[in-house]
């Protein structure tokens, strides 16, 4: 029997059981749609996460405090529970700045205060940033600019407002040149940042910036910082600069064992690579879980085909009695299973694309830097996996049908 005849018979057999075929196709389609949606969402999440790192130059090194001897997870847990590391100082930043391969460097601390202008007030997070911050990360302004190194060194009470903070306090009025009160102290507004949106759940438009030293002396009463960012002149030398900084800080902090470092130096490329690995791993895990559900759906295909064989025993016996070979019966039922799952794959891809677009639209409406992406790979994976499921789970009932004895099959009628 010709291949086209087997395919035609497969279509006709499925058409005779329209409701069963439609329901099975929909069930498989939902599973396939999940693969497409998850891979699309993974691409959108990856774009969102990595785009948030674009505010930093790729040749940036980040130096953060860590709890000695705790490892990455232990350090984060300890600091979250209230452990404070006070060994990283502005003097460390000044020594790092002396490195001939470092173009710019700044230290940073954080706090929280109430900011007020007239009758308007709002509790906000304050970032104490060094004056060199705009040389290291991307900071764009609606009006005004950043404070100067002279203003930082003289402990000037100057402030840069996030977009939403400016809108809350001043509305459409100009903010630059006016004074606001932070924690009861008067600060002159020198700049307003452009709208930046949220990053990792943190709204950059609802924060303000004041000089690091001003925040330390006027509010915190401390001399330590929580981190330092440095921009390397030549990105090809970033590894050697990282090693230099690690050696410098160990020497200044009297550390002889690397396991007892009270700091961690990370390049922006390392952070980006880690983020890509995490997002990729989550996506693959979710796809694997969905594929398990598709395997369960494949078991359903086996059951449906098995029922179909039982219902059509007489038909099979009659065909074999008039000359049909076992392989013809095998291919007919196998094609039925493949057609069924492939149709489910097509429905799933279309459904997945539609829902993925809705996810994209919702994310963008919520203010997230999302992207709509349907890769050819995800479509091939979805259709390919659905076809393989049809072949794998259709083979047993197809073999059972092909091995039926025609005389015994005719007696079933």
Buried (B, 14 or more C-beta within 10 A) or exposed (E): BEEEEBBEBBBEBBEEBEEBBEEBBBBBBBBBBBBBBBBBBBBBBBBBBBBBBEBBBBBBBBBBBBBBEBEEEEBEEBBEEEEEBEBBBBEBBEBBBEBEBBBBBBBBBBBEBEBBBEEEBBEBBBBBBBBBBBBBBEBEBBBBEBBBEEBBEEBBBBBBBBBBBBBBBBEEEEBBEBEBBBBEEEBBBBBBBEEBEBBEEEBBBBBBBBBBBBBBEBBBEBEBBBBBBBBBBEBEBBEEBBEBBBEBBBEBBEBEEEEEBBBBBBBBBBBBEEBEEEBEEBBEEBBEEBBEEBBEBBEEBBEBBBEBBEEBBEBBBBBBEEEBEEEBBBBBBBBBBBBBBBBBBBBBBBBBBEBBEEBBEEBBEEEBBBBBBBEEEBBEBBBEBBBBBBBBBBBBBBBBBBEBEBEEBBEEE
